[in-house]
Amino acid sequence: MTVPTDLRYTPDHEWVRLDGDEVTVGITQYAADQLGDIVFVELPDVGRSLERGKPFGVVESVKAVSDLFAPVPGAVTAVNEALASGPELVNSDPYGEGWMIRLSVADGAELDDLLDASAYDAIVAAG
Amino acid sequence: MTDPSAGPPTVHETPLAARHEALGARMIEFAGWRMPVQYTSIMDEHRAVRERVGLFDLSHMGELWVEGVEAAAALSAALVSDPAHLAVGRAQYSMICAPDGGVIDDLIVYRLADDRFMVVANAGNATAVSDALAERLVGTGAVLDDHSLATGLVSVQGPRSVDVLRSLTDVDLDGLRYYAVADGEVAGIAAQVARTGYTGEDGFEVFVDWTRTGDLWDALAERVAAVDGRPVGLGARDTLRLEAGMPLYGNELDRDTTPYDAGLGRVVKLDKPGPFVGRAALEKVAADGPTRRLVGLVVEGRGIARHGHPVHAGERRTGIVTSGTHSPSLGRPIAMAYVAPADAEPGTVLDVEIRDARVPARVVPLPFYRRST
């Protein structure tokens, strides 16, 4: 499986896209495939402050439920409202229409701890 | 510390494991067997069964043959149903209970001949059922023969299942009623063909010799593909049975549950002659009424109430969720739960506790889904 090289990743199978002082967060294709048919995504309210590594939401498939963890600290500036009625977007387009939240990040240096595509690919390959 | 002499527990494989892998199935361990949980997606496989047809490998199930001139009487004393009144070529849903009335397993009993029955048990309980039956048959003229590892089982379920099977078999499918079984051939392979299933659709279960299971699967798979059907894994098997309101052992049924709790008191034939294991305890439950009842719940929102989630009636805890899923047919979350009898009336609004949130859920009659024809 190839993962987009313009994104950063966490070992929890989330992706992060840097966009000025904001980041967009979603789950990877691998995570979406493992979960199977996603039927529910629970996201935080806009404005909430997230601590790195703490759960901020839940993604639920027919088969299983999984926590979402904040990959970086920041305040929620937007959530993907389309997932409320179309959670299957996470399966069909995890890096695009299936995005989950946007965060404003004060300190861009936090991103340096995230994985690049090849490091994340190695985690997936190791199963 | 681990005992170096103790190897990993044996995990069985059905004769179709390599085929599942070639189809790209995700394999999991289930009840001591390596089984496909899904091939494409649970929703896709579920819809294929509801709209067309699905093909299932059920070779992990236990097939226990009970034979002898006293087989009917011996089984009637061992099970809660009345196999003695089963006509040859017919099947009945049954249970084997402990003396205290707790369910050891739920079963389907097929009468293959006057003096020959096939009892089909859940994979995870096959050994327990085999052991209990063997003990209960001691001193009768009936003998138990465990065919579980000699019998392959492939199921075809869905509105097109007749079309799939018709050209492959000499069995008169039009004459084969629901819960009937016939000897015949499928794709040239000697088989028992039963009109039974666990999906809420019309369908057939085909029992063959273990060594011919691959040939049977290949022949059926070709016909299933021709009508845009799918191989179906355990994931969709669970969503299908849940929509159909059918219990799953380990969720709705266990040793601490009586058939009456599960709303399956009709399976217990208290009017049959003679003793049977569990009779005294079950007579008491039948007379007093069960202390809890299995209900269907339609849950608000999109979050799924899952096995083990608490159920509340106002501030009072009334029970627990036994199974829950997103219903592909209804497009919303459904669940089954045990609740206090006073809270079991359809229309009652209860709360399910899902990850610290209380979510309203309405009691509805089971099943959630009933096929239209």
Interface residues (C-beta under 8 A of the other chain):
Chain A: G36 D37 V39 F40 E42 V58 E60 V62 K63 V65 A84 P87 N91
Chain B: V37 Q38 S41 I42 M43 G235 T239 G301 R302 G303 I304 R306 T325 H326 P328 P333 R355
